[in-house]
Structure formats: C-alpha cells, structure tokens
Amino acid sequence: MQVGLHKTYYAASVSHDEAVALLNYLTQEGFFVSDGEVNMHLGKNGSTYELRFIIKTGLENDPETVTQMQQLGALLSADVFGGSLVDIHLCDQDLKTLRVVVIP
C-alpha cells in the first residue's frame, strides 16, 4: 500500500485491514511530516505485532529515537492493535534488524 512516498508492506500474518488501519493512523497523527520516503513492514509473531522501519544507520543507538519509537509502539498498541504488544524494529536498507525497541 502507498500514500504519497510512504509505503507499507505487510506479511501474510497481518490482514489488509490491519495494515490499512496502521497507515491511516500514522497519516492522521502526522507521522509522515517530512517530504522523504518512509518504508515500513508490518508483521505478526504470535500475538505481537512487529513494525519494521528503515532508518539511517546509527539512529538505532540514539536515545531520542529509541524513546520516540517506544512511545509510538505504546500508541499503536492502544489505538490501532487493541492492546496487543508492538515491537518496533529499526532496520537497515535491506530490512535487517539493527535494534528491536519494545514497550517498557
């Protein structure tokens, strides 16, 4: 799915409706504030949603980025995924996980 430059890919473990709800929520909440492209992948492992974002290498160790992703995970859990856990994977250009951010 795509809105402007922003693409959301999703695994077979996630329904189309769940992916649409994620994209709509992020768009409505102003997550896509830059003109740059944002690519993400939504999957599910058991009852935990896994959202993968491609980020600039090094940002996975930035405390502000990690805090923002923890907050985003908590919001997505509450507002989009009915209280299910959400792990945010900060990934390189090949979607290889550099760091997993979990809700504290």
N, C-alpha and C positions, 0 to 999 in steps of 0.2 A: 504494500500500500504506500501511497505517496501523497504528501501535502506539500506543495512547493518543492523546495530542495530536500525535504525531510522524508526519509524512507524508513518504514518499519517492516521488518521481515519477521515471520513467526514460524515456530516449529509445529509439527502435527499434533503435539501435546496441548496446543493452545487453539481455542476456537477463533474463527474470524471475528466474531462479536467481541471477544476479549481484546483482540488486537485493535479493533476499531475504537473500543472504549478507552484504551490506553492512549492512542493517538489523539482522540478528541479531547481527553483530559489535559494532556500536555499542551495542546494547541490553545485550549480555553484558558489555561493557567499562565500562558505567556512563556512557556519553557523555551520556545523557539524564538528568542529575541534577536539573535544575530542573523545576518544575511548568509552565513556559512551553512554548508550542508551538514545535517545531522543524520547519521545512520544508526539504527538500533535493531536488536534482535530480541524477541520475546520468546522464551521457552518456559517449560514447567518440568520440575523434577519432583515427583510425588505431589505434595500439596504446596510446594514452594515455587513461586514464580522467579524466573531468572531473566533479568533485563540486562542486555549487553550493550554498552556504549563504546564506540571507537573514540579514544581520546589521544591527545598529544602525549607521547612518551615522557614520563617524568611527573605528570599530573597525578598519577596513581599514588604518589608519595606526598602530595600537597595536602596538609591538614584541612585547609578550607574546602578543597574539592571533596575530600572524604566526608567532612561534616555535611556539606550540601547534598551529597549522594545518600547519606543516612537519612536526612530529612525527607528527601524525595522518596526513598523507599517506604518510610513511615506513611507519607501522604498517599502513595499509590496503594499500599496495603489497606488503609482505611477508606479511601474514596473510590477506588477502582476495583479492587480484588476482594472485597468482602471480608477483610481482616486476615486474609492469607499472608504468610510470610513472603517478602520480596527481597531477594538478593540482587545487588547491583554489581555487575561485572565490568570493570574498567579494562578495556581491551586495546590491543594494538591494531594496526590497519588490516591484519588478517583475522581479526576477531579472536585472537589468542588472549586469554585472560591474564592480565598483569596483576590484578588485585580484585578480591571479592570484598565488597562493602555490605555488611549485614546491619540490620536494625538492632541497635543496642538494647 
